[in-house]
Amino acid sequence: MPAFEFDGHELYYELHGREGDPVLTIINGLSMRTSHWGPYFQLLPQAGVRVLTYDMLGQGASSKPVLGASFADHAAGLHALHAHLGIERPYVFGISFGGVVALRYAVDYPDALAGLIPVSTFSELDAQLRGHATNLYVGLVRVGFGFYLDLLMPLNFSNAWIAEHQELIQLIRRVGVSTNELYGIQNLMESMAGFESMTEELAGITAPTLILNGEFDWLTPRHLHDILRRGIVNSRLVLVPRVCHAFTLEIPQLTSRLIADFIHQVEGSGWAGDQTVWVSAEDPQADALLERCPGDHLRAIPLPAERPKRRKSRSAASSTRVKAPPVRS
């Protein structure tokens, strides 16, 4: 089992793909581990992208210190892991909690990455997200890790996927409970208690940045990703249709293509980080993967196309006027 020692602790990691290909580092969400990314170990190398995954301190097979680590600590550990493996300018992908670590990495080590992919994440806590985080933490410490996962399932996956994958969901739950330590995840969550907004620091991120957000992600909704889009100059926001917070696990084929196309654009000098908003195709084999988002991208309900308003003529206006009912004695 490959492990790297950082600050007296071990970080478990896996590296998949051909040496010499661009490297994508994947940072887990809070309750994830490297095995969750199994489909990507084949899909991305087939697309010419090498994949580095690892468990953060407190997760999976990595050490679980008694005291929690800050986001800066996690970014420093990843930077040290890259140096240990001789990876100079990786692409850094992080989802949810891991997305915050990815943002921290890009702020603290701006010259040590080729591109950034923050997914289902945030640079600041709004009232709703703070409420979700509190409820998840209370469920974790008062009931247990299994209940914490139960709370997350309806937020993570689409209704159709949940209905079709009941057995897989139970397997995911069992694996999660058996391979993660409650106190390790609790320590990770407690690092959120003193979380300070990173929004003002986003301007310091210069790397090409692809921001991904599921259409029905109610845990970290669209306005939080729009903050990232507006704050990171060299960015684009892509909305992924019909999926929720953990869409990377639900639709790995489409997610892999979005990632690989972004990396190849950057590597080929074809990337245009113009802070625009796009919508991805639902079919991972579609010829046109992206199209510009029409209308107001912050609306959950699409509005009909605006039509020029015509003033009614006097006669037309009078004909549509509602007449008062006759007065009866």
HUNORSUL-V983564 format. One record per backbone hydrogen bond with DSSP energy under -1.0 kcal/mol. CO is the residue of the C=O (numbers start at 1). NH is the residue of the N-H. Records with the same first field share a line. If there is no record, write none. Layout:
# HUNORSUL-V983564
CO=NH / NH
This chain:
# HUNORSUL-V983564
2=13
4=11
6=9
9=6
10=63
11=4
12=55
14=53
16=51
18=21
22=50
23=91
24=52
25=93
27=95
29=32
33=36
34=37
35=38
37=40
38=41
39=42 / 43
40=44
42=46
44=49
45=48
50=24
51=16
52=26
53=14
56=59
59=62
63=58
70=74
71=75
72=76
73=77
74=78
75=79
76=80
77=81
78=82
79=83
80=84
81=85
82=87
90=114
91=25
92=117
93=27
94=119
95=98
96=100
97=101
98=102
99=103
100=104
101=105
102=106
103=107
104=108
105=109
109=112
115=92
116=210
117=94
118=212
119=96
123=198
126=130
127=131
128=132
129=133
130=134
131=135
132=136
133=137
134=138
135=139
136=140
137=141
138=142
139=143 / 144
144=148
145=149
146=150
147=151
148=152
149=153
152=155 / 156
153=157
155=245
156=246
158=162
159=163
160=164
161=165
165=169
166=170
167=171
168=172
169=173
170=174
171=175
172=176
173=177
174=178
175=179
176=180
181=185
182=186
183=187
184=188
185=189
186=190
189=192
190=193
192=195
198=201
199=202
201=204
202=205
208=116
209=236
211=238
212=120
213=240
214=217
216=218
221=224
222=226
223=227
224=228
225=229
226=230
227=231
228=232
233=235
234=209
235=275
236=211
237=278
238=213
239=280
240=215
243=216
244=247
246=249
247=251
251=255
252=256
253=257
254=258
255=259
256=260
257=261
258=262
259=263
260=264
261=265
262=266
263=267
264=268
265=270
266=269
272=274
276=237
277=293
278=239
279=291
283=286
289=281
291=279
296=299
313=317
314=318
315=319
316=320
